[in-house]
Amino acid sequence: MSPQKKDKAYFRSEGELIVGNDAARGPWSAEACHGGPVTGLLARALEAAVTDKRLVRLTANFLRPIPVRGFTIHAHIERAGRAATTAAATLRDTDGRICALATGLHLVVNSFAAIPTASIPHPVFADAVRGEFSLLRAPHGLPFFGNSVEIAYPPGETGGPGPTTLWMRALPIMQGEEPSPFQSLCPLADCGNAIGRNADWSEVSFVNPDLTVIVHRLPESDWLASQVISFWEPSGIGMSRATLFDTRGAIGVAQQTLIVRPAG
């Protein structure tokens, strides 16, 4: 059993501030949040700003470390249309500095009788075997995001370097709230660079300054899967590309731009 259940959620409210629990902490700094739960908060703010359409695309830009000790998020509509609305969210630390910016595309939902769709092979959760996240102990030695998630691997997958598929079940984003389907996907979506890394953590760092998530169908299960491949170049620029699944099939994609550096 994962050590997931010590924290009930990644974040809690303290007055006007959103404060991170242990599970929200990233692996590299004891003071900074992991981008996945933060992206879930940005999705939460965008969904609250646009209530008449579905959030289908979110792009987050992480501009500086996001403090575990607290921050605020404010969202607003940029352009409202009949079929599509765009919104933006800004995350600021307690000194008023912008730490992250996000944009959302929200589309009206219809119900048509017969729309053809594509089908691709997808991992089967019933075949998966429980395992561990690729990084279980952070350099700072404190509890962090990697200790908060439950992991399962399809047959033949080990979690080692290279293109990889894994299943993940994460905590709720905000204490006392049930996350929306889009919010629940965000912790997994931001793990592509770790899931599909091309070398071990001790050899290369692969930080993502952004994340884009596009969902063509909302997830319907709490276990979600990511099938990832990463491209690293000698220029120090890379990309992680993930196809996302629920237990029924494909639901969308996630993409990260990467800053790749030799470790040490």
N, C-alpha and C positions, 0 to 999 in steps of 0.2 A: 504494500500500500504506500502510495506517495505521501510525503510529509505535507501535502497540500493543505490540510485542514486546520492548521494552527491559526492562520488568518482566514477570516470569512470572506474577505474581498481585498482588492488591491488598494483601494483608497477609502477614505472617510471624510466627512465634512466637519470642519471646525470653524463655525461662524461663516465668514465669506470665503475662507480658504479651503482648498482641497489638499489633504495631507496624505502622504503615502504610508501604507503599512509595510512591514518587512518584505512582503511578497512583491511589492512594486519596485524594489531596489534593483538596479542593474548590476552586471557582474564586475565592472571595472572601477567604480567609485562608490564608496559607502554613502555618499551624499546625493547621488543622482539616480533618477528613475530609469527603468527599462522602457524602451520606446513602445512596446506592444500595448501594455495597459494604458499608457498615455494616449496612444492612438484611439483606444476605446473611449476615453474621456472626450477626445475631440469629436468622435462620432456622436457621442451622447449630446454634446452641445449643438452640433449641426442638426441633429434630428429634432432637438427641442426648438430650434429656430424655424424649421420648415416642417409643419405638421400635416400638410395636405398632399405630400408626395413622398416617395420612397428614396432614401439615400442609396445610390447605386455606385458612386465613385467618390473616394476620399483620397486626397493627396496631402500628406503631412511633410513639412520641412522642419527638421530639428536644427535650430540655430545655435543653441548652447545647452549645456547640461540642465536638466529639469530637476529642481531640488525636491528631494523627498520631504523636506520640512514644510513645504507648502507653496501654493501658487493659485492663480485664478485663471478662468477661461471665460471669454465672452465671444458670442457668435452673433452674426447678423446676416440678413438676406442681402445679396448684392444685386441680383436681378430676378424678378419673379415673372414667369411666363405661364401660359396655359398648360403646356406639356412638360416644360423643364424649368427648374429654378436653380440658381447657383447661390451658395452661401459661403461665408468665411468665418473662421474662428481664430482667435489670438490667445496664446497662453503666456502669461507674465509671471515672473517671480515676485517676491514681496518687495523688491526694490523698484518694481515697475519695468524691468527689462524684459523684452520679448525673447522668449525661449523657443517657441514653436509657433508656426503658422499652418493653417489647414484650409483647404477649399473643398467644398462638397458639391456634387451634381446630384440633384433630386429629380426623379421622373414620375409622372403620373402613372398610376397602376390601372390597367384595363383587364378585361376578361374576355378573350376571344376563343371561339370554339375550336379552331383547328389552325395552329401555327406550327409548322415543321421546325424541328430543332436537331442539333447534332448530338451524338452520343459518343463518348470516348471511354476506353477501359478505365476502371476505377478500382482503388484498393477496397478490399472487403474487410470490414471491421471484425467480423466473426473469426477471421483467420489470423488476426493480429495477436502478437505475444507481448505482454507487459515488459517494459524495459525502463531505462533511465535516460534522462536528458544528457546530452554530450558534455555539458559542463555542470558538475554537481557541487563544486566548491569554488567560490569566487576568491580572487586574490586578496580581497579585503577581509575575508574570513567571516563575514556576517551572513545571516539568512538573506536570500535574494530570489529573484524571479525563477531561476532554474529549480529551486526547491519547492515551488508552488504548483507545478504542473504535473499531471499524470501523463505518461507516455506509453505508447504501444507501437510495435513495429510489424509491418507486413512480413510474411515469410521471405527469408533471404536478406532482409535489411538488418544492418547492425548499428547504424548511427555513426559509422566511421566516415572519414573524408570521402568526397565524391558525390555525385547525384544521389539523392536519398529521398525516401518517402517515410513519413511517420504520422501517427495519430497523436493528438493532444487533447486533453481536457483541462481547461483553465478555470481559475476562480472568477466570480462575478467582478465587474469593474468597480462598482461603488457599493459600499456597505449599506445594507438595508434595501437595495434595489435589485430587481431582476433585470439583467442586461438584455437589450434588444438583440435580435439575431446578428445584426451587423456588428454591434459592440462585442459580442461574444467571439467573433472571428478575429478581432484585431490582435490579441496576444499571439496567436499562431502566425498571423500574416507577417508580423515583424520578425519572425524567427528564421526566415528563409536564408539569410546569410550564414547562420549557424548550422542549419539543417543540411544545406548543400555546399558547405565549405569545401575547398579543394586541398586543404592541409590542416593539420592540427592547430589548436589555439596557441600552442607554444612556439610555432614556427612563423605564423603570419597573423596580423590583425586585419580585420575586415569590417570596418565601421560603416554603417549606413546613415548618411545625413538626410535621407528622405525615405518615404514609403508611399506607394500608391496601391490602393485596393479597389478592384472593380468586381462587383457582384451582379451576376445576371439572374441568380435565384437565391433567395434567402436560405441560410442553413436551417435545417429542421432537427438536428441532433446535437447533443452536448459534446460528443466526441467528433472532432474535425480533423481532416488530414491535409497535409501539404506535400506536394511532389516537386522537388526543387533541383535546379541546376544553376551553378554559378559560373560566371566568366570573369577571370582575372587577367589583367594585362600587365606587361612590364612597365607601362606608363604609371602604374599605381592606381589606375581607374578600373572599376569592375562593375558587374551587374549580377543581381540574383533574381531569378525568374521562377515563380511558383504557380502551379495549378492547385486550386483549393477544392476540397471535397467535403461533403457530409456523408452519412452512411448510405444515402440514396444515389449519390453521383456527384458530378462536377457542379460547382456553384460559382466559381469565379477565378480570378488571378490576383497575385500580388507581385509587385516589382520594387526592388530597391537599387539605387545607385550606391556603389561601394567605394570607400577610400581604402586601398589595399597597401599595407606596409609590412616589410619584414619585421618580425618581433625582435625585441631587445634593443 
